[in-house]
Each structure stands twice: as structure tokens, then as C-alpha cells.
């Protein structure tokens, strides 16, 4: 009975709703993904929830067939190149943090455990469910689903370190600013001249409904798949680059899936893929993953902080802010915004001063989250996942 599709989807959505409430009450410390992974991991291992419960809904099949690639294209439509040029220092700090994190995890993680644990952790540590799912798919295709489950564990638990560390570093960065009333930018980000690449004119309103927008998105997805097949470049990388390009050209609308009304469903399905990775595991095998997971997350945090601080030093930016920007890989949006607002509110400043302090930190944290979670993690997963499981 529990494998009935209607019962399975009702159970999942009910748990998803509970997870959403918990995430709100804990300010994102216990997110929906973490709650669902814990419930389903225990349910699958004990037999309370059938192992085919999520598969029976049909949603994982849709996501695997084309849904994940659609979400990657949608991520590309959210990236404005001119914004990245304005905040090039933030982008450089994030890339430096990710580079040191990759080196530490790749070398030390391989020595302490093995290359599968080490490299399965790197893309989700770089940020994002999409990166984790690309690793899980590659692991499953290689007949090693346990490493997909490991990547899901890392993806789910990294916020437990990312949230308190980021909040602490941001607080320490803001302390002297508030004390000295130095509410001005530490550096002036010069506006870069960026050419208008738009060549596609907006469609008439009668041709601008959700189905037309999603059709255009699917055409870019299809083109990316053809290019990837012809060149041998990982499809996730090609599709993300094409999405950024076609959004700049005006062919794709910004945040296509959200405007078309498809994003909530696809995101709900994307989160469903996380607990799915635990369907073949036992309590014993899950227990064996705890120490490697904690080790890789701590090692990743150290790498991000060191890398971010080093690049920040050369760019003459406070190391505490640089480290917090690099740690955005463990957060992503909206946590990057909610943490900044929480820290700024804690100073109990007058409204005008609070607004100035917010404007000093918030844009950089949002761009940092975009850089790590939306761009680099997908590119890393697209390259690393096929290599380690080939």
C-alpha cells in the first residue's frame, strides 16, 4: 500500500511541508533537504518506508530525463554578466576559496579516505543541490550509488557549519565598522562598460505565456545536449554556458521557470532526489559515512576560509569578510541574504545606519552565493563527476 503513487506523493509533500516549517523556525539551520534526508534514510533502512516509495511517484524519472537540465538552464538565465563585472573582487575571492578547498579535499581527503569519498564531496561542498545531483547521477550510472548518498549527506549537513561560521565572521567584520561609524564602502566598485548583447526582440504578449517560455528553454537545453555530444564536453557545462549566452542575447527570459510557474514543482522534485540516494543503504552503511562526511565538510570549510582570506589579502579586503564570502558555497540563496540581515539587525542601529551597513555587505554576499552555488559548483560537478566514475 505504501508504494501506491498517490500515497507516496502525499507522504512526501506532507514531510516537505513539515520541513519547510522547521527551516523557517530554525532560520535555515535545519533545511527541508536535511529533514527529508534524515526521515527517508531512517525510513528506508528500517523498512518503515518502502525503498521504491519515491520512485513510484514518477517524479525522479522526469527530473533525470530532462528536469535537472532545465533547472541548469534556468540558473544560467539568472546570471547577469555585468553584475559579475561590477563585483569582480567578490568573484575572485570565491574562486580562490574554491580552489584551495578543492586542493585540500582532493589531496588530504584521498590520503585519509579514498578518491571516491574525496571527489564525491567536492562539487556539493562548492555549493548546490544541482552539483550534488550530477555527482549522484554519475555514481549511480557507475554502479556505486553509495557515493551518491555520501554526496547527498554532505550537501544536507554542510549548512550546520556554514551558517554559524559565516554569521560569526560577518559579525566580526561589522564590529569595527559600527564602532567607528564608518558606513562607507571599503572600495568603490567601478562600473564596467558592458555592451548590450540583446539581438532578440521581446515577443508579443500573446506569445509570452509560460508554455512558450519553457519551449524556448527546452530548445536551448536540446542545443546544449547536441553540442555536448558532438564535442565531448560535459553537458551540464555546455548547457549552463549557452543559457547565460542566450539570456544575454534576449532569447531567454530571466528566471524563466519562475515566470512560467514551473519552478516550485521542479524544485520540489529536485529535493526529492536527495533522499532517493539513500534507498539502497542500510543503517550500518549510513553510520560508516558519518566520519568521512564530517571530515570532508570541516576540511572544505578550512579550505574556503584560507583561500578566501588569501585572495582578500591581496585585494586589500578584510579577511573576515573574504572568508565569509567564500563560505557562501555552504549556503546559497536565500541563506546568504538572511544571515546578513540577521547579523545587521543584531546591532540594533538606527534605520538609516542599518540600511548603510546592509548595503555594504549584502550585495557582495548575494554575488558570492551566485558565483559558488549557481556557476562554479555546476561547472565543477559537470567536469569532476564523469572523471571519477569513468
TAVEN-V606754 format. One line per field, one symbol per residue. ss: DSSP state (H for helix, E for strand, L for the rest). psi: psi as a letter, one per 30 degrees, with the letter a starting at -180 (. if undefined). burial: b if it has 24 or more other ideal C-beta (glycine too) atoms within 12 Angstrom, else e. Layout:
BEGIN
ss->???
psi->???
burial->???
END
This chain:
BEGIN
ss->LLLLHHHHHHHHHHHHHHHHHHHHHLLLLLLHHHHHHHHHHHHHHHLLLLLLLLHHHLHHHHHHHHHHHHHHHHHHHLLLHHHHHHLHHHHHHHHHHHHHHHHHHHHHHHHHLLHHHHHHHHHHHHLLHHHHHHHHHHHHHLLLHHHHHHHHHHHHHLHHHHHHHHHHHHHHHHHHHHHHLLLLLLLLLLLLLLLLLLLLLLLLHHHLLHHHHHHHHHHHHHHHHHHHHHHLLLHHHHHHHHHHHHHHHLLLLLLHHHHHLLHHHHHHHHHHHHHHLLLLLLHHHHHHHHHHHHHHHHHHHHHHHHHHHHHHHHLLLLHHHHHHHHHHHHLLLLHHHHHHHHHHHLLLLLHHHHHHHHHHHHHHHHHHHHHHHHHHHHHHHHHHHHHHLL
psi->effkeeeeeeeeeeeeeeeeeeeeeghfejleeeeeeeeeeeeeefgekkfgeeefffeeeeeeefeeeeeeeeeeffjjeeeeeeheeeeeeeeeeeeeeeeeeeeeeeeeclfeeefffeeeefkkeeeeeeeeeeeefggifffeeeeeeeeeffffeeeeeeeeeeeeefefeeefhiilkfljjkkkkkkjfkfkkkllefggleeeeeeeeeeeeeeeeeeeeefgkkeeeeeeeeeeefeefgeklkheeeefgfeeeeeeeeeffefefgfglleeeeeffeeeeeeeeeeeeeeeeeeeeeeeefghkkeeeeeeeeffffdlkgeeeeeeeeeeeffhlleeeeeeeefeeeeeeeeeeeeeeedeeeeeefeeefefg.
burial->eeeeeeebbebbbebbeebbeebeeeebbbbbbbbbbbbbbebbbeeebebebbbbbebbeebbebbbbbbbbbbbbbbbbebbebbbbbbbbbbbbbbbbbebbbebbbeebeebbbbbbbbbbbbbbbbbbbbbbbbbeeebbbbbbbbbbbbbbbbbbbbbbbbbbbbebbeebbeeeebeeeeeeeeeeeeeeeeeeeeeeeeeeeeebbebbbebbebbbeebeeeeebbbbbbbbbbbbbbbeebbbbbbbeebebbebbbbbbbbbbbbbbbbbeeeebeebeebbebbbbbbbbbbbbbbbbbbeebebbbbbbbbbbbbbbbbbebbbbbbbbbbeebeeeeeebeebbebbbbbbbbbbbbbbbbbbbbbbbbbbbebbe
END
